[in-house]
Amino acid sequence: MAKKASDLKHGAGAAKSKPSPKSVSADGRTIRTPLTQNPHAIRDTREKVLEVAIGREVRAFRKKLGITVADLAVATDISLGMLSKIENGITSPSLTTLQALSRALGVPVTAFFRRFEEEHAAVFVKAGEGLDVERRGTRAGHQYNLLGHIGSNTSGVVVEPYLITLTEDSDVFPTFQHAGMEFLYMLEGEVVYRHGNNLYPMKPGDSLFFDADAPHGPEQLTRLPMRYLSIICYPQSSAG
């Protein structure tokens, strides 16, 4: 049986911006995996400014075409200094300037405003109001309560958070296997959960994070009723 991952601990001198969680490999070695993103960071508030949003799009479209600022200056008859100010969000370009840029870059004028106008969705679900859905495990008496869903989004990733309930009427179901990653968090009851060839006895407060392409699922329903969170993530390109 595989060992459980050790609790995450942070030393007193650890840098706040780059925590180093510890995990235990199958052979018992402690592995430190630095996070590549600071979960407490916020973006520069300047990104909310229209000039900055326009500048980012102009630079992105220019680089996509593989041309330099000098090339764009020639194509638009706009000075290098002005183009530099536009791309850095320092000045507000006129409509005439935006038209010249749109022609040279081969995009509509509205394309320069897309990030500024971009909406970021959120889903709020009150307790007990999640959507009951049909999934493979439903046939075995597993209740799936979808807690929220956002389709197309800026991250390129689809996330499906479920609250799964198993009762005395539930059966152990043949293992699941699907694209993406999955995270489980036990809320109530006990289960022996299979992932590949490993078995994990899980109690309230335990979690399991794994590659969902390996066969996985409840192996033994140790104590019922049982409730756990299942959060599945996969690329939008594989949705549907």
Secondary structure, DSSP 8 states (H G I E B T S, - for coil): -----------TT--TTS---EEE-TTS-EEE---SS-TT----GGGGSHHHHHHHHHHHHHHHHT--HHHHHHHHT--HHHHHHHHTT-S---HHHHHHHHHHHTS-GGGGGHHHH---------TT--EEE--GGGGGT-EEEE-----S-TTSEEEEEEEEEE-TT------B--SSEEEEEEEEEEEEEEETTEEEEE-TT-EEEEETTS-EEEEEEEEEEEEEEEEEEEEGGG--
